[in-house]
């Protein structure tokens, strides 16, 4: 937004400017990227207010934001530092606004989020540019608004609408905000050209409304029912509950004790592990798509997909949903028909839930062109193969693609474990070959592992990172190794689960302990869902590389030898009734576990839930540290993003590497050393972890 002052503007701090426009003082937040309310911004606003109060030539005050938005809220990088609590706090700034005899108008463009909206709520009037968004999204970071938002919003727009906005964090656009009474007017053109005369008109009125002094009507509001509707497994469940408590406090208490209560709940959350973890993830997700290497992203028009099975169908949907035209190729008519019918069925299920209308279903289906002619892939800019997981099959497919695809096309494989470089080697364009490892269901799961081969071009990587974000994924760049980041780490996780079974735990106990820890699924139920045959094939392939002296649990192999591959055969670690996904304990599996333990000379013992969680988690952490050290992941936070978005790791724990930081790196290493002492070589600590502890580091 431009500002042409009628008197020169002056800096109140390095992040706030002050200018006079006739008889209106404008306080401009100028703290890129989103005018976060750090200590200098709060101080600047406070000084600006005092200046305007004492200037007889000023009749009204406008607070506005420079750059793309009014204000994105608190400066979360300052949380848990002294700057976050430096005076004046937001509460003091708002108290100064409310005490002002001259009207203060918030002029909102872009967005007013969190503390930004609280600042606006403290103003006497709010005008918003059409298209701007207003929200109190603190719950997404495991927090509640801490600057009076939970006390003023219910007084301004009513308890139920406020409760809904605060505990869900959902935004209102300017139009909805006007209808709700959250803003007083909408500016269609230049915001300041609207806000300045608006402020002067209000100044002429004499007295000005203050949200915190408005009466509050809580008749018919059922807080218990709102609490009962919360999902206790949501990653921000604690914060959602606290948000409801805050709004309830607004209905019970006068404004000042209400503000105290809100602050008390905010302070408890901001010091808690869950909010720290969610804030870590907030930055981790922003960081993940960034890659070093300087490639330039190209444009993707048409997308080609080979294989209309489980993954190919889901990938086709992911692109069609984002508006991309897709050519879906299969090797025979029956498989193609099956694949297309499944895509339609999935869309119709979405439509039946009311999330898509009939026209939306048809528009998406129309973007997917089924084909039995591989030449039809010739014009695609990006081709993704999702055929069987077999190197010979993949190589044959890539030779074919090399022959038919246009120059400059990106040739991607969805392999979950195979070596990208061996696949690239059978083309004459290894720079165009990359791994795009989607997760099942591919139209739903947010994670995409982008696998960089030895010869993959920087532009190809940049293009894939960009297109991934366009289809709503969080891309994480990973290097070539067995299983890349996510599946490689599962190896140790499943290894420990197998050992714990032999030592005395049951499948139900292992899965129960880990789901209570917060995992979306336990490791054994997950193996049943993914298909135990897939891991079995991997174990057989890797058997020759397994050192003979290392302990190996045969439980999974024995289960597979009986033709039990998990849910698809209604039997794996558990048994399943026809048509049901409910895992049921199975004495056959208990027998296998006891046999394996006996053969290995293990005397079974009671195993505690704590031991299960500790061994499975530390196996993830130690392998994650190796992955970071080898440069397979660009950064530790990427490993966390992979686990939270691809493997059901609890967001409120921030991912395995953040979890280790919460435990303390020294304590983590000590536990790993103790496990090595007890269980041997599998627990050799990652050198990176040892080095970091030696240096006294607290983070990876
Ligand atoms: P699937 O068996 O459901 O589908 C494979 C499809 O490819 C079948 O429809 C088959 O007819 C077709 N196909 C085989 N050879 C072909 C060829 N030469 N040309 C065209 N089509 C051909 O398998 P799924 O589960 O979809 O897996 C595909 C790939 O995705 C594998 O590499 C797998 O490792 C990978 N993957 C699978 C995940 C999963 O959860 N299922 C997760 C991530 C990756």
Boltz pocket constraint, residues with backbone or C-beta under 6 A from the ligand:
constraints:
  - pocket:
      binder: B
      contacts: [[A, 306], [A, 307], [A, 308], [A, 309], [A, 310], [A, 311], [A, 312], [A, 329], [A, 330], [A, 331], [A, 335], [A, 385], [A, 386], [A, 387], [A, 388], [A, 389], [A, 390], [A, 393], [A, 397], [A, 414], [A, 415], [A, 416], [A, 417], [A, 437], [A, 438], [A, 439], [A, 440], [A, 530]]
      max_distance: 6.0
